[in-house]
Amino acid sequence: MFHIIVNPTAGNGRGLVRAAHLAGLFESGGVEYSLTQTNAPLHARDLARQICAGGSRGIIGIGGDGTMQEIAAGIAAASEGRAEISTPLAVFPGGSGNDFVLTAEGIHAARTYGTRNHAAAALAVCNRVLRGEVSRIDLLTANGTAFLNIGNMGIDSLIVANAMRHKRRLGRYAYLAAVYSSILEYESLPLTLTIDGEVSHGRYTLAAICNGQFYGGGMHIAPMADLRDGRITLCLVQAMSRPRTMMIFPSLLLRQHHRLREVCFVQCSSFTLNTPDPQKLCLDGNLYEHSSDITFRVKPRAMPIFI
């Protein structure tokens, strides 16, 4: 049996429309499936864990990047202590940003999912899961919590928190709308970083811990990140004045942020950051409270996904 998990609030209801189209295709083809709607934060994680415990041909997640993060975390948690993760994930984007699919399947596929032709998008996913072809990608963890795309701390987390107020009205543009108001209230963070055992100290505007390349509704934060290279790609931005901070996001849109002197990239297999005060950590658009140390690790080619 295939198991569909849909976030009913994703994309202002677009997820539900897409779930109905996919369910119709399964029914017409005699494919056994179940469909469950999430009803609270972390519900998708708990559902995925329960599904894996009972066995599944695959989980189809319908929603945004945050929904996929919860499902991936549930799949990974259900597989603790096992040699490998056996339940594959199919990503059916239905949220406002859908950044993970830009790296996983390319811009052309992302445009297909972005279309208002929900029937065509559902057919593409249906064909993919029924073919049954699976590829494995790297999975990142933050203190054991799995995520697929990008974790971030600093001004990014504040922007995500502010963007949530505008998400229903502005969709994928909510992140951009929150950028400049967040810059005005943000102060750089003192961080202690341990990268593959080497320790450094400094003040930072943001730290992005990347498996995928895109976040924030299509901003190309880590062009060199690769879902299958067994490495974490870090984008670190040292403390900047507010006027210079305002340059980051236009430069991201133009793919020129690497030219800013405060920006550096590092590739590693493990990364720990320490903050003196509790901060918000963002994992694929979901905000988590944390204190003290956060250790990020990569599990090479751990997550099976339908291709």
Summary of the structure (lengths in Angstrom):
residues: 307
radius of gyration: 18.8
end to end distance: 18.3
largest distance: 59.8
contacts: 1054
relative contact order: 0.16
helix: 37%
strand: 34%
